[in-house]
Amino acid sequence: MIHDYDPVVADGTCRTLFRAIEPNGTVYRNSIVFDAVATQGGVLCTNGKWRSLESDAAGTTPFRVFIKDGIRRGSAD
């Protein structure tokens, strides 16, 4: 499960810290930065790049977030 996922838009990016928690309780602390693209009266957070805060793990994600009027909707497509 993903917890504390609350992207903030500033300076052309969407950023957030978040936790990924496995069913056995193992917690991974991470950060992610997306490109912020103005579209359809909101902001599309796309091209995400994440990194672990506790190790050298890093990668990209197809996950995208659309933010409009304070409402966030996510999609892996």
Stockholm file with secondary structure:
# STOCKHOLM 1.0

chainA/1-77         MIHDYDPVVADGTCRTLFRAIEPNGTVYRNSIVFDAVATQGGVLCTNGKWRSLESDAAGTTPFRVFIKDGIRRGSAD
#=GR chainA/1-77 SS CEESCCCEEETTEEEEEEEEECTTCCEEEEEEEEEEEEETTEEEEEEEEEEESSSSCEEEECCEEEEETTEEEEECC
#=GC SS_cons        CEESCCCEEETTEEEEEEEEECTTCCEEEEEEEEEEEEETTEEEEEEEEEEESSSSCEEEECCEEEEETTEEEEECC
//
